[in-house]
């Protein structure tokens, strides 16, 4: 069982690595309902983030992950999937 959870800080790092978008992790945490498109992350960028997480954890994420609209929605879905919920 994987005990680590995706944090806003890790998501910010993944957004930079996989989508080329720099966002302050504090901004993500303070405004988790800001849509990805307002942050500059498009569907391909989110797909890259999903792929990186799947590679890191050796587990497929739900197809809904790449359709998430906000960081809060994405983190909740990813953490539930990693926890096996």
C-alpha positions in Angstrom: 0.0 0.0 0.0 1.3 3.4 -0.9 1.3 5.7 2.1 2.4 8.9 0.4 -0.1 11.5 -0.7 0.2 14.0 -3.5 0.6 17.5 -2.0 0.1 20.9 -3.5 3.9 21.4 -3.4 4.4 18.2 -5.4 1.6 19.1 -7.8 3.3 22.5 -8.4 6.6 20.7 -9.2 4.8 18.3 -11.6 3.1 21.2 -13.3 6.5 22.8 -13.9 8.1 19.5 -15.1 5.3 18.1 -17.1 3.3 21.1 -18.3 6.0 23.8 -18.3 3.8 26.0 -15.9 5.3 27.6 -12.9 2.8 28.1 -10.0 3.6 29.0 -6.4 2.6 26.0 -4.2 1.2 28.4 -1.7 -1.1 29.8 -4.3 -2.3 26.3 -5.1 -2.9 25.6 -1.5 -4.7 28.9 -0.8 -6.8 28.7 -3.9 -7.3 25.0 -4.7 -10.5 25.7 -6.7 -8.7 27.8 -9.3 -9.3 26.0 -12.6 -6.2 24.5 -14.2 -6.9 26.5 -17.4 -6.6 29.7 -15.4 -3.2 28.5 -14.1 -2.0 27.8 -17.6 -2.4 24.0 -17.6 -4.2 22.5 -20.6 -5.4 19.0 -21.1 -2.1 17.8 -22.5 -0.2 19.2 -19.6 -2.6 17.4 -17.2 -2.2 14.2 -19.1 1.6 14.6 -18.7 1.2 15.0 -14.9 -1.1 11.9 -14.8 1.5 9.9 -16.8 4.3 11.0 -14.5 2.3 10.0 -11.4 1.5 6.6 -12.9 5.2 6.0 -13.6 6.2 7.1 -10.1 3.6 4.9 -8.3 3.4 2.0 -10.8 -0.3 2.3 -10.7 -2.9 3.5 -13.3 -5.0 6.4 -12.2 -8.7 6.7 -13.1 -9.4 8.1 -16.5 -11.2 10.9 -14.7 -7.8 12.2 -13.5 -7.1 13.9 -16.8 -10.5 15.5 -16.8 -10.2 17.2 -13.4 -10.9 20.9 -13.5 -9.1 22.1 -10.4 -6.1 21.2 -8.3 -8.3 20.3 -5.3 -10.4 17.9 -7.4 -7.2 16.4 -8.9 -5.4 15.9 -5.6 -8.5 14.3 -4.0 -8.9 11.9 -6.9 -5.2 11.0 -7.1 -4.9 10.5 -3.3 -8.1 8.3 -3.2 -6.7 6.2 -6.1 -3.3 5.8 -4.5 -4.9 4.9 -1.2 -7.1 2.3 -2.9 -10.4 4.1 -2.0 
